[in-house]
Amino acid sequence: MTETQQDHQHTDLTGRVAIVTGAGSGIGRATAIALARAGARVLGVGRRHEALQATAAHHPGIVAHPADLRAPDAPAEVARAATQRWGRIDVLVNNAGATAMMPLAETDADRVAALFALNVTAPSLLAAAALPHLRDQRGTIVNVSSTYGHRPMPGAAHYAASKAAIEQLTRCWALELAPEGVRVNALAPGPTESEALSAAGLTEADVARVKESEAAQIPLGRRGEPDEVAQWVLRLADPGTTWLTGQVLTIDGGLELT
Ligand SMILES: NC(=O)c1ccc[n+]([C@@H]2O[C@H](COP(=O)([O-])OP(=O)(O)OC[C@H]3O[C@@H](n4cnc5c(N)ncnc54)[C@H](OP(=O)(O)O)[C@@H]3O)[C@@H](O)[C@H]2O)c1
């Protein structure tokens, strides 16, 4: 049986190695668990060791690897940690990211730089560090964008722009790496339950207000659950998904249509 003939209902990642950034919460935690349940050995990366340990407690295939991806050496060190431990990298999920509310009048150079360092530079450096190993395995990269990577978000233009950047990086890398059999795709989730809003510095009352207004805008009538996004990371990473590259798949309960 060829890989294309596999039963796609049951992604089998046995023997494969994945790096998932932002694995200590939200979409990253759900993704690490989904990939490990499919048989992968998963290096879960994030700054908070305890949060990563809590993710690792869900499955023995997950190893916590604390790192601040904005640190200059971190991306190379993360790729090295995966290969030293398991000898290969098959899947890179660039999920760690931050949101920043920043109206134009409040534009601040340090905040712009910090946002792009995490949402754009870190995934780029990590993909570059993992590339020799992805080439060896004809592996795959899944980047996490946002609905707001391709629709405007007033008051958070730089967040939206950083996600637009990761979508265009996805297309460029897909074309660049296609001759080597490395597929690159992105997921663009809509508003999903996670720590993102509180991590952006919003008060509890603001978080509740934003959640309510988002749910009201979404045609399916609610925000998403992290696992509803993670299942699509799994499909994009599935070695049986052999002919899909350079795509941005929006998972947002229909928000993009409004
Ligand atoms: N939730 C949504 O509504 C939504 C919608 C569209 C797109 N997204 C995107 O989905 C991705 C996941 O976000 P989420 O919603 O699951 O939010 P989240 O719970 O805040 O997850 C973000 C993760 O990134 C990690 N992280 C932040 N800064 C880091 C750094 N410097 N180095 C390493 N790790 C870092 C965080 O862990 P530490 O704090 O421990 O480092 C955290 O686990 C992000 O790229 C986000 O932009 C989310």
The ligand as a Gaussian input file, in Angstrom:
#p B3LYP/6-31G(d) Opt

LIG

0 1
 N       -6.968000      31.679000      20.157000
 C       -7.312000      32.375000      19.097000
 O       -8.396000      32.970000      19.057000
 C       -6.415000      32.434000      17.887000
 C       -6.958000      32.872000      16.686000
 C       -6.142000      32.936000      15.579000
 C       -4.822000      32.565000      15.667000
 N       -4.305000      32.154000      16.838000
 C       -2.886000      31.776000      16.881000
 O       -2.772000      30.476000      17.423000
 C       -1.486000      30.319000      18.003000
 C       -1.651000      29.713000      19.380000
 O       -2.278000      30.623000      20.232000
 P       -3.362000      30.223000      21.323000
 O       -4.626000      30.823000      20.899000
 O       -3.321000      28.771000      21.614000
 O       -2.861000      31.145000      22.535000
 P       -2.015000      30.857000      23.836000
 O       -2.747000      29.909000      24.721000
 O       -1.661000      32.209000      24.353000
 O       -0.728000      30.119000      23.260000
 C        0.439000      30.773000      22.819000
 C        1.620000      29.915000      23.246000
 O        2.830000      30.504000      22.765000
 C        3.810000      30.393000      23.784000
 N        4.767000      31.483000      23.674000
 C        4.493000      32.819000      23.801000
 N        5.638000      33.528000      23.716000
 C        6.647000      32.625000      23.556000
 C        8.046000      32.734000      23.446000
 N        8.653000      33.925000      23.457000
 N        8.773000      31.600000      23.293000
 C        8.178000      30.389000      23.280000
 N        6.836000      30.219000      23.387000
 C        6.089000      31.328000      23.531000
 C        3.040000      30.501000      25.087000
 O        3.695000      29.804000      26.141000
 P        4.621000      30.573000      27.209000
 O        3.867000      31.790000      27.639000
 O        4.815000      29.564000      28.272000
 O        5.880000      30.881000      26.477000
 C        1.725000      29.807000      24.760000
 O        1.730000      28.447000      25.126000
 C       -0.840000      31.711000      17.997000
 O        0.059000      31.810000      16.922000
 C       -2.029000      32.638000      17.790000
 O       -1.676000      33.858000      17.175000
 C       -5.088000      32.075000      17.956000

